[in-house]
Amino acid sequence: NCWKGTRSRNTKTSTGSSSLYMRLRSEESGSMSLDAADSILAEVKRLSGADSAVYAGTCLCAAELARDFTECYGDMDEHFYDRLARYYGEAARAARRPELAAELRERFRNLNASFASMGWGMGSVVDPEME
């Protein structure tokens, strides 16, 4: 089961991202909880603000984890990809500040490359400013 023991490709995680990772995946079942992700993102947004570096990084982490999950387990349903697109979009909106966009650019590029071959219209959610 490739999800167990798999970590997002992001090598620079913040405490929030590590916490998100642990709360999203279940060692026992290897499943990912999108409801948990939504709850965590709402909490981070409330505490740090919608345009904060913490919120952008946490949204990006959720998108990376969802990408990793679908790469391990294959095609998911439309609901899954809608949420993945939303996490990416929230991260892109939060990362509009030039210094933050530069800091996160490599992570966005990795996601953009994954989306290009993913299907379900994921290639169309790529934000050109995050290339």
C-alpha positions in Angstrom: 0.0 0.0 0.0 1.9 3.0 -1.2 -0.1 5.6 0.9 1.2 4.1 4.2 4.6 5.6 4.8 4.3 8.0 1.9 5.0 11.6 2.5 4.2 14.5 0.3 7.1 15.3 -2.1 7.4 18.6 -0.3 10.7 18.5 1.6 10.1 21.8 3.5 7.1 21.3 5.7 5.9 23.6 8.4 4.5 22.3 11.7 1.0 23.0 10.3 1.8 20.9 7.3 3.1 18.0 9.3 0.0 18.1 11.5 -2.2 18.2 8.5 -0.4 15.2 7.0 -0.9 13.2 10.2 -4.6 14.1 10.6 -5.4 13.4 6.9 -4.0 9.9 6.6 -5.0 6.9 8.6 -2.3 4.3 9.3 -4.8 1.6 9.7 -6.8 2.1 6.6 -4.5 4.1 4.3 -7.4 6.4 3.6 -7.5 10.1 3.3 -10.3 12.2 4.8 -11.3 15.2 2.7 -13.7 16.3 5.4 -10.7 16.4 7.8 -8.8 18.5 5.3 -11.7 21.0 4.9 -12.0 21.3 8.7 -8.3 21.9 9.1 -8.1 24.4 6.3 -11.1 26.4 7.8 -9.3 26.4 11.2 -6.0 27.6 9.7 -7.8 30.3 7.6 -9.6 31.5 10.7 -6.5 31.6 12.8 -4.0 33.0 10.3 -6.0 34.8 7.6 -6.9 33.9 4.0 -3.8 35.6 2.6 -1.2 34.3 5.1 1.8 32.2 4.3 0.6 29.6 6.7 -2.8 29.3 5.0 -1.2 29.1 1.5 1.3 26.4 2.6 -1.4 24.4 4.3 -3.7 24.5 1.2 -0.8 23.5 -0.9 0.0 20.7 1.4 -3.6 19.4 1.2 -3.4 19.6 -2.6 -0.1 17.7 -2.6 -1.5 15.0 -0.3 -4.6 14.6 -2.5 -2.3 14.3 -5.5 -0.1 11.7 -3.8 -3.2 9.8 -2.8 -4.6 9.6 -6.3 -1.2 8.7 -7.7 -1.2 5.7 -5.3 -4.7 4.6 -5.7 -5.7 5.6 -9.2 -8.7 7.4 -10.5 -11.0 9.0 -7.9 -14.5 10.4 -8.2 -15.5 13.9 -9.4 -16.0 15.1 -5.8 -12.4 14.2 -4.9 -11.0 16.2 -7.9 -13.3 19.2 -7.2 -11.8 19.4 -3.7 -8.3 18.9 -5.0 -8.9 21.8 -7.5 -10.3 23.9 -4.6 -7.2 23.3 -2.4 -4.9 24.3 -5.3 -7.0 27.4 -6.1 -7.0 28.5 -2.4 -3.3 28.1 -2.2 -2.8 30.1 -5.5 -5.0 32.9 -4.2 -3.2 33.0 -0.9 0.2 33.0 -2.5 -0.4 36.1 -4.7 2.3 38.1 -2.8 5.5 37.9 -4.9 7.7 36.8 -2.0 5.3 34.0 -1.1 4.8 32.9 -4.7 8.5 32.7 -5.1 8.9 30.6 -2.0 6.2 28.2 -3.1 6.9 28.2 -6.8 8.6 24.8 -7.0 5.8 23.1 -5.1 3.3 24.7 -7.5 5.4 23.5 -10.5 5.4 19.9 -9.2 1.6 20.0 -8.8 1.1 21.6 -12.2 3.2 18.9 -13.9 1.1 16.2 -12.1 -2.2 17.9 -13.1 -1.2 17.9 -16.7 -1.5 14.1 -16.9 -4.1 13.5 -14.2 -7.4 13.8 -16.2 -10.7 15.0 -14.8 -9.9 18.5 -16.1 -7.1 19.0 -13.5 -4.8 20.5 -16.2 -7.3 23.3 -16.6 -7.0 24.4 -12.9 -3.3 25.3 -13.2 -2.8 29.0 -12.4 -0.4 30.4 -15.1 1.0 32.8 -12.5 2.2 29.8 -10.5 4.2 28.3 -13.3 
